Amino acid sequence: MQPLTAQFKNYLAKQTRPKLSRATLANYVSDVDQFLAWLAKDLQETLIQPIQLTGRVFQNYGLYLNA
């Protein structure tokens, strides 16, 4: 799990309104983890930093998902 995924999971777990179910939390974390795994492979890096999350990255991921 990427550190960004862990940070996202901790953020979501602390939210009280709306309170997320365990299944929703697990699904959100899984989606983010899959995205970051794709990005790490695409950038050929093992650790993703927030500065690497650009509009172009999200466009490319959308294209990848729709391919």
C-alpha atoms as a printed R data frame, in Angstrom:
   type eleno elety resid chain resno       x      y       z
1  ATOM     1    CA   MET     A     1   0.000  0.000   0.000
2  ATOM     2    CA   GLN     A     2   1.311  3.400  -0.967
3  ATOM     3    CA   PRO     A     3   1.720  5.975   1.831
4  ATOM     4    CA   LEU     A     4  -0.841  8.138   0.013
5  ATOM     5    CA   THR     A     5  -3.346  5.288   0.214
6  ATOM     6    CA   ALA     A     6  -2.764  4.955   3.942
7  ATOM     7    CA   GLN     A     7  -3.201  8.712   4.405
8  ATOM     8    CA   PHE     A     8  -6.426  8.619   2.402
9  ATOM     9    CA   LYS     A     9  -7.714  5.679   4.455
10 ATOM    10    CA   ASN     A    10  -6.937  7.481   7.711
11 ATOM    11    CA   TYR     A    11  -8.669 10.618   6.457
12 ATOM    12    CA   LEU     A    12 -11.804  8.699   5.475
13 ATOM    13    CA   ALA     A    13 -11.863  6.748   8.728
14 ATOM    14    CA   LYS     A    14 -11.927 10.001  10.703
15 ATOM    15    CA   GLN     A    15 -14.931 11.376   8.834
16 ATOM    16    CA   THR     A    16 -18.057 11.437  10.947
17 ATOM    17    CA   ARG     A    17 -20.545 12.952   8.514
18 ATOM    18    CA   PRO     A    18 -21.378 10.962   6.592
19 ATOM    19    CA   LYS     A    19 -20.046  7.929   8.407
20 ATOM    20    CA   LEU     A    20 -18.757  5.459   5.833
21 ATOM    21    CA   SER     A    21 -19.494  1.770   6.093
22 ATOM    22    CA   ARG     A    22 -16.582 -0.643   6.260
23 ATOM    23    CA   ALA     A    23 -17.392 -1.867   2.758
24 ATOM    24    CA   THR     A    24 -17.423  1.669   1.342
25 ATOM    25    CA   LEU     A    25 -14.148  2.499   3.037
26 ATOM    26    CA   ALA     A    26 -12.564 -0.705   1.728
27 ATOM    27    CA   ASN     A    27 -13.820 -0.011  -1.805
28 ATOM    28    CA   TYR     A    28 -12.543  3.588  -1.804
29 ATOM    29    CA   VAL     A    29  -9.151  2.478  -0.530
30 ATOM    30    CA   SER     A    30  -9.002 -0.300  -3.115
31 ATOM    31    CA   ASP     A    31  -9.801  2.144  -5.936
32 ATOM    32    CA   VAL     A    32  -7.110  4.596  -4.804
33 ATOM    33    CA   ASP     A    33  -4.595  1.789  -4.380
34 ATOM    34    CA   GLN     A    34  -5.319  0.522  -7.905
35 ATOM    35    CA   PHE     A    35  -4.898  4.036  -9.305
36 ATOM    36    CA   LEU     A    36  -1.593  4.552  -7.493
37 ATOM    37    CA   ALA     A    37  -0.328  1.123  -8.617
38 ATOM    38    CA   TRP     A    38  -1.148  2.071 -12.215
39 ATOM    39    CA   LEU     A    39   0.606  5.420 -11.783
40 ATOM    40    CA   ALA     A    40   3.696  3.849 -10.212
41 ATOM    41    CA   LYS     A    41   3.940  1.466 -13.158
42 ATOM    42    CA   ASP     A    42   3.284  4.240 -15.683
43 ATOM    43    CA   LEU     A    43   5.930  6.516 -14.134
44 ATOM    44    CA   GLN     A    44   8.258  3.598 -13.345
45 ATOM    45    CA   GLU     A    45   8.490  4.733  -9.722
46 ATOM    46    CA   THR     A    46   7.861  2.856  -6.503
47 ATOM    47    CA   LEU     A    47   6.725  5.783  -4.377
48 ATOM    48    CA   ILE     A    48   4.157  8.325  -5.585
49 ATOM    49    CA   GLN     A    49   4.297 11.878  -4.285
50 ATOM    50    CA   PRO     A    50   1.297 14.260  -4.293
51 ATOM    51    CA   ILE     A    51   3.068 16.638  -6.686
52 ATOM    52    CA   GLN     A    52   2.904 13.896  -9.334
53 ATOM    53    CA   LEU     A    53  -0.914 13.974  -9.336
54 ATOM    54    CA   THR     A    54  -1.597 16.285 -12.252
55 ATOM    55    CA   GLY     A    55  -4.518 16.829 -14.553
56 ATOM    56    CA   ARG     A    56  -2.637 14.998 -17.296
57 ATOM    57    CA   VAL     A    57  -2.219 11.956 -15.010
58 ATOM    58    CA   PHE     A    58  -5.965 11.803 -14.355
59 ATOM    59    CA   GLN     A    59  -6.715 12.192 -18.074
60 ATOM    60    CA   ASN     A    60  -4.346  9.349 -18.899
61 ATOM    61    CA   TYR     A    61  -5.881  7.163 -16.217
62 ATOM    62    CA   GLY     A    62  -9.336  7.835 -17.652
63 ATOM    63    CA   LEU     A    63  -8.067  6.790 -21.073
64 ATOM    64    CA   TYR     A    64  -6.520  3.665 -19.554
65 ATOM    65    CA   LEU     A    65  -9.807  2.734 -17.856
66 ATOM    66    CA   ASN     A    66 -11.779  3.244 -21.057
67 ATOM    67    CA   ALA     A    67  -9.364  1.314 -23.287
